[in-house]
Amino acid sequence: MKSYKIFKTEELVSLEEALSISKLKRLNLVSDEEFSSFVRVMKKMDNDKPVTIKEKDSIMKVFNELVNAILRDQSIMQKIAKRKTGEKED
């Protein structure tokens, strides 16, 4: 896991580079009704604009759903473990 110091010194990656909206939509982590507001919140965060508590909750909900989906899928867990063992620590 990266330390806070390393994380803060990394270059920022824009939302368009880091997130494929169509791929996120296919994961069904966000309902169709909430999807547009979720993307709006992500873009606000990408532009360093303030985010409300309710908006933060929507981000945390999606993050939790994603983590749970990963933890439930043994093949994904094995791929992550394999990838991590192949990396060198900084």
Residue pairs with C-beta under 8 A, 6 or more apart in sequence:
6 90
14 46
15 42
15 43
15 45
15 46
19 42
21 39
24 30
25 35
27 66
27 69
29 62
29 65
29 66
29 69
30 38
30 58
30 62
34 58
37 55
37 58
38 58
38 59
38 62
41 51
41 55
41 58
41 59
42 59
44 50
44 51
44 55
45 51
45 59
51 59
69 76
70 76
70 77
70 80
71 77
